[in-house]
Amino acid sequence: MNYFLYRLDTPRPTFPADMTPAEGKLMQEHAAYWRGLMDKGMVVAFGPVADPKRFYGIAIIRLQDASDPGDLCANDPVIRADAGFNFEVHPMPSVVLPEHRA
């Protein structure tokens, strides 16, 4: 298995405090999308991060060796909507999971 960190940057520093109704709908679609990937075993965890500088979202992605995480990220509804969200995805060369602890 390969693991990746997905970071979703919001359209502006004041998000989510000033989220529009259209953005709220997109965020619901976004959460459902990542829940679906989690149900398939492709996501370990996801959620918002309350960084004092600016909110952003993260997901820990778990994929088979030949899979491309960029495809999953690009299909996130908030990215596909071209609503000002941006993402980064980075490999995690070493991951410690509860079942692998000594």
MMTF fields as JSON, N, C-alpha, C and O atoms, coordinates in Angstrom:
{
  "mmtfVersion": "1.0.0",
  "mmtfProducer": "UNKNOWN",
  "numBonds": 407,
  "numAtoms": 408,
  "numGroups": 102,
  "numChains": 1,
  "numModels": 1,
  "chainsPerModel": [1],
  "groupsPerChain": [102],
  "chainIdList": ["A"],
  "bondAtomList": [4, 2, 8, 6, 12, 10, 16, 14, 20, 18, 24, 22, 28, 26, 32, 30, 36, 34, 40, 38, 44, 42, 48, 46, 52, 50, 56, 54, 60, 58, 64, 62, 68, 66, 72, 70, 76, 74, 80, 78, 84, 82, 88, 86, 92, 90, 96, 94, 100, 98, 104, 102, 108, 106, 112, 110, 116, 114, 120, 118, 124, 122, 128, 126, 132, 130, 136, 134, 140, 138, 144, 142, 148, 146, 152, 150, 156, 154, 160, 158, 164, 162, 168, 166, 172, 170, 176, 174, 180, 178, 184, 182, 188, 186, 192, 190, 196, 194, 200, 198, 204, 202, 208, 206, 212, 210, 216, 214, 220, 218, 224, 222, 228, 226, 232, 230, 236, 234, 240, 238, 244, 242, 248, 246, 252, 250, 256, 254, 260, 258, 264, 262, 268, 266, 272, 270, 276, 274, 280, 278, 284, 282, 288, 286, 292, 290, 296, 294, 300, 298, 304, 302, 308, 306, 312, 310, 316, 314, 320, 318, 324, 322, 328, 326, 332, 330, 336, 334, 340, 338, 344, 342, 348, 346, 352, 350, 356, 354, 360, 358, 364, 362, 368, 366, 372, 370, 376, 374, 380, 378, 384, 382, 388, 386, 392, 390, 396, 394, 400, 398, 404, 402],
  "bondOrderList": [1, 1, 1, 1, 1, 1, 1, 1, 1, 1, 1, 1, 1, 1, 1, 1, 1, 1, 1, 1, 1, 1, 1, 1, 1, 1, 1, 1, 1, 1, 1, 1, 1, 1, 1, 1, 1, 1, 1, 1, 1, 1, 1, 1, 1, 1, 1, 1, 1, 1, 1, 1, 1, 1, 1, 1, 1, 1, 1, 1, 1, 1, 1, 1, 1, 1, 1, 1, 1, 1, 1, 1, 1, 1, 1, 1, 1, 1, 1, 1, 1, 1, 1, 1, 1, 1, 1, 1, 1, 1, 1, 1, 1, 1, 1, 1, 1, 1, 1, 1, 1],
  "groupList": [{"groupName": "MET", "atomNameList": ["N", "CA", "C", "O"], "elementList": ["N", "C", "C", "O"], "formalChargeList": [0, 0, 0, 0], "bondAtomList": [1, 0, 2, 1, 3, 2], "bondOrderList": [1, 1, 2], "singleLetterCode": "M", "chemCompType": "L-PEPTIDE LINKING"}, {"groupName": "ASN", "atomNameList": ["N", "CA", "C", "O"], "elementList": ["N", "C", "C", "O"], "formalChargeList": [0, 0, 0, 0], "bondAtomList": [1, 0, 2, 1, 3, 2], "bondOrderList": [1, 1, 2], "singleLetterCode": "N", "chemCompType": "L-PEPTIDE LINKING"}, {"groupName": "TYR", "atomNameList": ["N", "CA", "C", "O"], "elementList": ["N", "C", "C", "O"], "formalChargeList": [0, 0, 0, 0], "bondAtomList": [1, 0, 2, 1, 3, 2], "bondOrderList": [1, 1, 2], "singleLetterCode": "Y", "chemCompType": "L-PEPTIDE LINKING"}, {"groupName": "PHE", "atomNameList": ["N", "CA", "C", "O"], "elementList": ["N", "C", "C", "O"], "formalChargeList": [0, 0, 0, 0], "bondAtomList": [1, 0, 2, 1, 3, 2], "bondOrderList": [1, 1, 2], "singleLetterCode": "F", "chemCompType": "L-PEPTIDE LINKING"}, {"groupName": "LEU", "atomNameList": ["N", "CA", "C", "O"], "elementList": ["N", "C", "C", "O"], "formalChargeList": [0, 0, 0, 0], "bondAtomList": [1, 0, 2, 1, 3, 2], "bondOrderList": [1, 1, 2], "singleLetterCode": "L", "chemCompType": "L-PEPTIDE LINKING"}, {"groupName": "ARG", "atomNameList": ["N", "CA", "C", "O"], "elementList": ["N", "C", "C", "O"], "formalChargeList": [0, 0, 0, 0], "bondAtomList": [1, 0, 2, 1, 3, 2], "bondOrderList": [1, 1, 2], "singleLetterCode": "R", "chemCompType": "L-PEPTIDE LINKING"}, {"groupName": "ASP", "atomNameList": ["N", "CA", "C", "O"], "elementList": ["N", "C", "C", "O"], "formalChargeList": [0, 0, 0, 0], "bondAtomList": [1, 0, 2, 1, 3, 2], "bondOrderList": [1, 1, 2], "singleLetterCode": "D", "chemCompType": "L-PEPTIDE LINKING"}, {"groupName": "THR", "atomNameList": ["N", "CA", "C", "O"], "elementList": ["N", "C", "C", "O"], "formalChargeList": [0, 0, 0, 0], "bondAtomList": [1, 0, 2, 1, 3, 2], "bondOrderList": [1, 1, 2], "singleLetterCode": "T", "chemCompType": "L-PEPTIDE LINKING"}, {"groupName": "PRO", "atomNameList": ["N", "CA", "C", "O"], "elementList": ["N", "C", "C", "O"], "formalChargeList": [0, 0, 0, 0], "bondAtomList": [1, 0, 2, 1, 3, 2], "bondOrderList": [1, 1, 2], "singleLetterCode": "P", "chemCompType": "L-PEPTIDE LINKING"}, {"groupName": "ALA", "atomNameList": ["N", "CA", "C", "O"], "elementList": ["N", "C", "C", "O"], "formalChargeList": [0, 0, 0, 0], "bondAtomList": [1, 0, 2, 1, 3, 2], "bondOrderList": [1, 1, 2], "singleLetterCode": "A", "chemCompType": "L-PEPTIDE LINKING"}, {"groupName": "GLU", "atomNameList": ["N", "CA", "C", "O"], "elementList": ["N", "C", "C", "O"], "formalChargeList": [0, 0, 0, 0], "bondAtomList": [1, 0, 2, 1, 3, 2], "bondOrderList": [1, 1, 2], "singleLetterCode": "E", "chemCompType": "L-PEPTIDE LINKING"}, {"groupName": "GLY", "atomNameList": ["N", "CA", "C", "O"], "elementList": ["N", "C", "C", "O"], "formalChargeList": [0, 0, 0, 0], "bondAtomList": [1, 0, 2, 1, 3, 2], "bondOrderList": [1, 1, 2], "singleLetterCode": "G", "chemCompType": "PEPTIDE LINKING"}, {"groupName": "LYS", "atomNameList": ["N", "CA", "C", "O"], "elementList": ["N", "C", "C", "O"], "formalChargeList": [0, 0, 0, 0], "bondAtomList": [1, 0, 2, 1, 3, 2], "bondOrderList": [1, 1, 2], "singleLetterCode": "K", "chemCompType": "L-PEPTIDE LINKING"}, {"groupName": "GLN", "atomNameList": ["N", "CA", "C", "O"], "elementList": ["N", "C", "C", "O"], "formalChargeList": [0, 0, 0, 0], "bondAtomList": [1, 0, 2, 1, 3, 2], "bondOrderList": [1, 1, 2], "singleLetterCode": "Q", "chemCompType": "L-PEPTIDE LINKING"}, {"groupName": "HIS", "atomNameList": ["N", "CA", "C", "O"], "elementList": ["N", "C", "C", "O"], "formalChargeList": [0, 0, 0, 0], "bondAtomList": [1, 0, 2, 1, 3, 2], "bondOrderList": [1, 1, 2], "singleLetterCode": "H", "chemCompType": "L-PEPTIDE LINKING"}, {"groupName": "TRP", "atomNameList": ["N", "CA", "C", "O"], "elementList": ["N", "C", "C", "O"], "formalChargeList": [0, 0, 0, 0], "bondAtomList": [1, 0, 2, 1, 3, 2], "bondOrderList": [1, 1, 2], "singleLetterCode": "W", "chemCompType": "L-PEPTIDE LINKING"}, {"groupName": "VAL", "atomNameList": ["N", "CA", "C", "O"], "elementList": ["N", "C", "C", "O"], "formalChargeList": [0, 0, 0, 0], "bondAtomList": [1, 0, 2, 1, 3, 2], "bondOrderList": [1, 1, 2], "singleLetterCode": "V", "chemCompType": "L-PEPTIDE LINKING"}, {"groupName": "ILE", "atomNameList": ["N", "CA", "C", "O"], "elementList": ["N", "C", "C", "O"], "formalChargeList": [0, 0, 0, 0], "bondAtomList": [1, 0, 2, 1, 3, 2], "bondOrderList": [1, 1, 2], "singleLetterCode": "I", "chemCompType": "L-PEPTIDE LINKING"}, {"groupName": "SER", "atomNameList": ["N", "CA", "C", "O"], "elementList": ["N", "C", "C", "O"], "formalChargeList": [0, 0, 0, 0], "bondAtomList": [1, 0, 2, 1, 3, 2], "bondOrderList": [1, 1, 2], "singleLetterCode": "S", "chemCompType": "L-PEPTIDE LINKING"}, {"groupName": "CYS", "atomNameList": ["N", "CA", "C", "O"], "elementList": ["N", "C", "C", "O"], "formalChargeList": [0, 0, 0, 0], "bondAtomList": [1, 0, 2, 1, 3, 2], "bondOrderList": [1, 1, 2], "singleLetterCode": "C", "chemCompType": "L-PEPTIDE LINKING"}],
  "groupTypeList": [0, 1, 2, 3, 4, 2, 5, 4, 6, 7, 8, 5, 8, 7, 3, 8, 9, 6, 0, 7, 8, 9, 10, 11, 12, 4, 0, 13, 10, 14, 9, 9, 2, 15, 5, 11, 4, 0, 6, 12, 11, 0, 16, 16, 9, 3, 11, 8, 16, 9, 6, 8, 12, 5, 3, 2, 11, 17, 9, 17, 17, 5, 4, 13, 6, 9, 18, 6, 8, 11, 6, 4, 19, 9, 1, 6, 8, 16, 17, 5, 9, 6, 9, 11, 3, 1, 3, 10, 16, 14, 8, 0, 8, 18, 16, 16, 4, 8, 10, 14, 5, 9],
  "groupIdList": [1, 2, 3, 4, 5, 6, 7, 8, 9, 10, 11, 12, 13, 14, 15, 16, 17, 18, 19, 20, 21, 22, 23, 24, 25, 26, 27, 28, 29, 30, 31, 32, 33, 34, 35, 36, 37, 38, 39, 40, 41, 42, 43, 44, 45, 46, 47, 48, 49, 50, 51, 52, 53, 54, 55, 56, 57, 58, 59, 60, 61, 62, 63, 64, 65, 66, 67, 68, 69, 70, 71, 72, 73, 74, 75, 76, 77, 78, 79, 80, 81, 82, 83, 84, 85, 86, 87, 88, 89, 90, 91, 92, 93, 94, 95, 96, 97, 98, 99, 100, 101, 102],
  "secStructList": [7, 3, 3, 3, 3, 3, 3, 3, 3, 7, 1, 1, 6, 6, 6, 6, 6, 6, 7, 7, 2, 2, 2, 2, 2, 2, 2, 2, 2, 2, 2, 2, 2, 2, 2, 2, 2, 2, 2, 6, 6, 7, 3, 3, 3, 3, 3, 3, 3, 7, 7, 6, 6, 7, 7, 3, 3, 3, 3, 3, 3, 3, 3, 7, 6, 6, 7, 7, 2, 2, 2, 2, 2, 2, 6, 1, 2, 2, 2, 2, 6, 6, 1, 1, 7, 3, 3, 3, 3, 3, 3, 3, 1, 7, 7, 7, 7, 4, 4, 4, 7, 7],
  "xCoordList": [0.841, 0.0, 0.878, 1.968, 0.371, 1.008, 0.068, -1.15, 0.652, -0.122, 0.266, 1.411, -0.729, -0.535, -1.285, -2.315, -0.747, -1.423, -2.05, -1.365, -3.336, -4.092, -4.394, -4.876, -4.109, -4.437, -5.328, -4.985, -6.471, -7.414, -7.38, -7.693, -6.997, -6.983, -8.281, -8.771, -8.826, -10.107, -9.929, -8.81, -11.026, -10.921, -10.455, -10.013, -10.556, -10.145, -9.881, -10.385, -9.1, -8.737, -9.923, -9.846, -10.996, -12.156, -13.123, -14.113, -12.842, -13.661, -13.378, -12.204, -14.304, -15.711, -16.664, -17.878, -16.152, -17.026, -17.971, -19.086, -17.523, -18.361, -18.76, -18.913, -18.921, -19.298, -20.666, -21.61, -20.754, -22.023, -22.881, -22.364, -24.182, -25.019, -24.512, -24.552, -24.047, -23.511, -22.262, -22.084, -21.398, -20.203, -20.586, -19.946, -21.62, -22.086, -22.551, -22.266, -23.26, -23.702, -22.492, -22.444, -21.52, -20.288, -19.568, -19.065, -19.516, -18.84, -19.564, -18.92, -20.887, -21.629, -21.278, -21.107, -21.171, -20.783, -19.353, -19.047, -18.49, -17.088, -17.008, -16.295, -17.732, -17.705, -18.263, -17.717, -19.331, -19.909, -18.925, -18.822, -18.207, -17.213, -16.122, -15.792, -15.563, -14.484, -14.997, -14.263, -16.243, -16.84, -16.961, -16.707, -17.348, -17.448, -16.105, -16.024, -15.045, -13.697, -13.267, -12.59, -13.66, -13.342, -14.047, -13.457, -15.301, -16.057, -15.399, -15.546, -14.685, -13.974, -12.584, -11.865, -12.194, -10.887, -9.755, -8.585, -10.088, -9.073, -8.66, -7.699, -9.373, -9.086, -9.083, -10.015, -8.037, -7.895, -8.618, -9.288, -8.48, -9.095, -9.184, -8.397, -10.151, -10.232, -10.984, -11.738, -10.772, -11.497, -10.828, -9.736, -11.496, -10.947, -9.868, -9.85, -8.975, -7.915, -8.111, -8.152, -8.233, -8.463, -7.126, -6.845, -6.323, -5.058, -5.405, -6.249, -4.787, -5.14, -4.857, -5.441, -3.976, -3.68, -4.781, -5.089, -5.388, -6.429, -6.886, -6.069, -8.167, -8.713, -8.264, -8.102, -8.064, -7.85, -8.3, -8.553, -8.4, -8.808, -7.68, -6.801, -7.702, -6.717, -7.416, -8.51, -6.744, -7.146, -5.87, -4.875, -5.916, -4.847, -5.391, -6.359, -4.753, -5.194, -4.352, -3.139, -5.009, -4.329, -4.699, -5.868, -3.672, -3.923, -3.015, -1.947, -3.472, -2.624, -1.446, -1.52, -0.373, 0.857, 0.665, 1.304, -0.186, -0.301, -1.3, -1.436, -1.982, -3.021, -2.428, -1.396, -3.087, -2.637, -3.539, -4.728, -3.011, -3.852, -4.347, -5.383, -3.625, -4.038, -5.401, -6.152, -5.729, -7.04, -8.157, -9.177, -7.955, -8.954, -9.14, -10.263, -8.033, -8.07, -8.727, -9.531, -8.392, -8.953, -10.454, -11.154, -10.953, -12.383, -13.176, -14.388, -12.515, -13.221, -14.206, -13.805, -15.471, -16.455, -16.061, -16.38, -15.378, -15.002, -13.919, -13.848, -13.094, -12.073, -12.73, -12.474, -13.572, -14.25, -15.126, -15.313, -15.665, -16.541, -15.776, -16.384, -14.448, -13.623, -14.12, -14.335, -14.298, -14.852, -13.786, -14.111, -12.524, -11.463, -10.708, -9.771, -11.08, -10.344, -9.139, -9.179, -8.081, -6.873, -6.43, -6.785, -5.648, -5.161, -3.706, -3.162, -3.103, -1.77, -1.894, -2.721, -1.085, -1.036, 0.428, 1.184, 0.818, 2.225, 2.33, 1.523, 3.33, 3.533, 3.996, 4.694, 3.592, 4.041, 4.943, 4.442, 6.254, 7.169, 7.123, 7.529, 6.636, 6.562, 5.301, 5.062, 4.496, 3.228, 3.162, 3.404, 2.836, 2.657, 1.158, 0.464, 0.68, -0.734, -0.889, 0.041, -2.043, -2.209, -1.908, -1.327, -2.293, -2.07, -0.611, -0.259, 0.251, 1.67, 2.565, 3.79, 1.957, 2.754, 3.27, 2.635, 4.436, 5.018, 4.372, 4.732],
  "yCoordList": [-1.196, 0.0, 1.248, 1.272, 2.266, 3.57, 4.568, 4.495, 5.506, 6.513, 7.896, 8.15, 8.795, 10.163, 11.131, 10.791, 12.343, 13.427, 14.342, 14.859, 14.53, 15.45, 16.68, 16.579, 17.846, 19.105, 19.91, 20.159, 20.311, 21.13, 22.545, 22.773, 23.487, 24.895, 25.558, 25.345, 26.364, 27.027, 28.254, 28.725, 28.759, 29.872, 31.202, 32.097, 31.324, 32.589, 32.338, 31.365, 33.203, 32.991, 33.027, 32.446, 33.678, 33.811, 32.624, 32.574, 31.691, 30.478, 29.569, 29.444, 28.943, 28.743, 29.755, 29.628, 30.747, 31.697, 32.432, 32.787, 32.657, 33.4, 32.539, 33.042, 31.254, 30.32, 30.701, 30.978, 30.708, 30.991, 29.718, 28.622, 29.858, 28.661, 27.697, 26.481, 28.222, 27.36, 26.628, 25.447, 27.315, 26.664, 25.62, 24.572, 25.899, 24.935, 23.649, 22.557, 23.77, 22.597, 21.834, 20.606, 22.568, 21.923, 21.182, 20.078, 21.78, 21.127, 19.847, 18.88, 19.831, 18.601, 17.519, 16.355, 17.897, 16.949, 16.459, 15.281, 17.381, 17.064, 16.016, 15.022, 16.233, 15.294, 13.93, 12.897, 13.917, 12.647, 11.908, 10.683, 12.64, 12.035, 11.33, 10.175, 12.035, 11.455, 10.334, 9.383, 10.425, 9.326, 8.075, 6.962, 8.269, 7.148, 6.474, 5.247, 7.279, 6.72, 5.999, 4.973, 6.536, 5.881, 4.528, 3.539, 4.49, 3.235, 2.173, 0.977, 2.6, 1.684, 1.326, 0.559, 1.881, 1.601, 2.423, 2.111, 3.473, 4.287, 5.515, 6.199, 5.79, 6.944, 6.478, 5.814, 6.83, 6.461, 7.468, 7.085, 8.753, 9.828, 11.074, 11.248, 11.936, 13.236, 14.202, 13.792, 15.496, 16.508, 17.864, 18.006, 18.867, 20.226, 20.384, 19.683, 21.324, 21.681, 23.15, 24.008, 23.442, 24.805, 25.486, 25.872, 25.627, 26.358, 27.827, 28.373, 28.486, 29.888, 30.815, 31.895, 30.412, 31.246, 31.156, 32.134, 29.93, 29.726, 28.273, 27.363, 28.063, 26.703, 26.009, 26.65, 24.697, 23.867, 22.467, 22.164, 21.628, 20.253, 19.301, 19.615, 18.123, 17.093, 15.742, 15.524, 14.856, 13.451, 12.627, 13.031, 11.481, 10.496, 9.428, 8.732, 9.321, 8.417, 7.15, 7.204, 6.011, 4.71, 4.038, 3.753, 3.792, 3.231, 2.05, 1.889, 1.233, 0.16, 0.798, 1.966, 0.053, 0.584, 1.321, 2.351, 0.835, 1.414, 2.568, 3.177, 2.874, 3.906, 5.304, 5.509, 6.26, 7.655, 8.484, 8.623, 9.033, 9.824, 11.114, 11.647, 11.616, 12.852, 12.735, 13.709, 11.525, 11.316, 11.475, 12.108, 10.894, 11.026, 12.491, 12.969, 13.183, 14.578, 15.468, 16.337, 15.256, 16.07, 15.847, 16.709, 14.703, 14.409, 14.858, 14.651, 15.459, 16.043, 17.08, 17.932, 17.03, 17.976, 19.451, 20.244, 19.83, 21.245, 21.635, 22.793, 20.695, 20.963, 20.994, 21.898, 20.012, 19.946, 21.173, 21.583, 21.759, 22.925, 24.199, 25.206, 24.158, 25.341, 26.549, 27.628, 26.346, 27.367, 28.033, 28.602, 27.973, 28.651, 27.774, 28.251, 26.502, 25.567, 25.043, 24.911, 24.749, 24.171, 23.013, 22.941, 22.103, 20.982, 20.689, 21.042, 20.029, 19.442, 18.004, 17.692, 17.125, 15.746, 15.331, 15.555, 14.717, 14.365, 12.934, 12.507, 12.193, 10.838, 10.869, 11.787, 9.848, 9.658, 8.418, 7.294, 8.607, 7.461, 6.464, 5.313, 6.886, 5.978, 6.308, 7.462, 5.282, 5.483, 4.471, 3.28, 4.948, 4.068, 3.946, 4.94, 2.721, 2.441, 1.665, 0.974, 1.769, 1.078, -0.425, -0.982, -1.075, -2.517, -2.896, -4.074, -1.891, -2.171, -1.771, -1.851, -1.347, -0.95, -2.187, -3.242, -2.027, -3.155, -3.293, -4.185],
  "zCoordList": [0.0, 0.0, 0.0, 0.57, -0.649, -0.63, 0.034, -0.129, 0.787, 1.508, 1.023, 0.649, 1.039, 0.555, 1.461, 2.043, 1.569, 2.271, 1.225, 0.343, 1.336, 0.476, 1.302, 2.431, 0.735, 1.407, 0.48, -0.676, 1.002, 0.249, 0.808, 1.976, -0.039, 0.363, -0.067, -1.176, 0.832, 0.606, -0.294, -0.496, -0.825, -1.766, -1.162, -1.884, 0.167, 0.801, 2.288, 2.849, 2.923, 4.329, 5.288, 6.371, 4.928, 5.816, 5.727, 6.457, 4.854, 4.707, 5.889, 6.236, 6.523, 6.213, 6.856, 6.697, 7.569, 8.278, 7.33, 7.711, 6.1, 5.15, 3.946, 2.834, 4.183, 3.13, 2.552, 3.292, 1.226, 0.565, 0.55, 0.769, 0.293, 0.177, -0.917, -0.73, -2.028, -3.099, -2.616, -2.915, -1.874, -1.321, -0.278, -0.184, 0.502, 1.49, 0.823, 1.314, -0.284, -1.041, -1.579, -1.512, -2.112, -2.605, -1.484, -1.691, -0.307, 0.814, 1.229, 1.636, 1.131, 1.419, 0.396, 0.759, -0.875, -1.92, -1.696, -1.883, -1.293, -0.997, 0.118, -0.018, 1.209, 2.343, 1.922, 2.309, 1.143, 0.678, -0.223, -0.157, -1.057, -1.949, -1.14, -1.407, -0.147, 0.657, 1.562, 1.829, 2.042, 2.808, 1.942, 2.403, 0.692, -0.237, -0.469, -0.529, -0.603, -0.762, 0.506, 0.445, 1.649, 2.917, 2.997, 3.433, 2.579, 2.589, 1.703, 1.956, 0.677, -0.23, 0.289, -0.351, 1.457, 2.034, 1.444, 1.662, 0.696, 0.029, 0.847, 0.496, 1.92, 2.767, 4.22, 4.674, 4.933, 6.341, 7.232, 8.191, 6.917, 7.702, 6.826, 5.896, 7.132, 6.452, 7.345, 8.229, 7.107, 7.858, 7.797, 7.248, 8.37, 8.377, 9.44, 10.452, 9.179, 10.124, 10.487, 9.605, 11.777, 12.264, 12.549, 13.684, 11.526, 11.641, 11.892, 11.181, 12.872, 13.144, 11.963, 11.875, 11.065, 9.896, 8.849, 8.168, 8.724, 7.721, 7.766, 7.908, 7.646, 7.588, 6.31, 5.271, 6.389, 5.203, 5.557, 6.723, 4.569, 4.802, 4.48, 3.677, 5.112, 4.787, 4.659, 5.179, 3.953, 3.913, 3.861, 3.259, 4.493, 4.371, 3.416, 3.722, 2.269, 1.205, 1.245, 1.444, 1.053, 1.017, -0.313, -0.575, -1.148, -2.476, -2.778, -2.188, -3.711, -4.229, -4.971, -5.353, -5.175, -5.758, -7.08, -7.291, -7.972, -9.308, -9.391, -10.452, -8.331, -8.362, -8.267, -7.628, -8.906, -8.903, -7.988, -8.275, -6.901, -5.998, -6.641, -6.241, -7.622, -8.283, -8.935, -8.998, -9.429, -10.036, -9.002, -9.273, -7.812, -6.752, -6.365, -6.207, -6.219, -5.774, -6.821, -6.483, -8.081, -9.161, -9.317, -9.848, -8.862, -8.959, -7.735, -7.675, -6.776, -5.627, -6.181, -6.974, -5.788, -6.323, -6.199, -7.085, -5.124, -4.991, -6.004, -6.415, -6.401, -7.429, -8.804, -9.6, -9.079, -10.38, -10.624, -11.77, -9.555, -9.689, -10.044, -10.406, -9.943, -10.23, -9.434, -9.986, -8.127, -7.233, -6.368, -5.326, -6.78, -6.05, -5.078, -4.437, -4.939, -4.095, -4.863, -6.087, -4.144, -4.735, -3.859, -2.682, -4.442, -3.652, -3.943, -4.989, -2.975, -3.098, -2.646, -1.789, -3.211, -2.748, -2.699, -3.645, -1.571, -1.358, -0.839, -0.013, -1.327, -0.809, 0.644, 1.074, 1.382, 2.757, 2.749, 2.709, 2.788, 2.64, 3.788, 3.624, 4.941, 6.082, 6.862, 7.217, 7.128, 7.843, 8.982, 8.781, 10.168, 11.321, 11.562, 11.773, 11.527, 11.746, 13.055, 13.471, 13.706, 14.999, 14.926, 15.857, 13.843, 13.764, 13.536, 13.596, 13.27, 13.05, 14.228, 14.137, 15.317, 16.488, 17.199, 17.205, 17.795, 18.541, 19.895, 20.663]
}
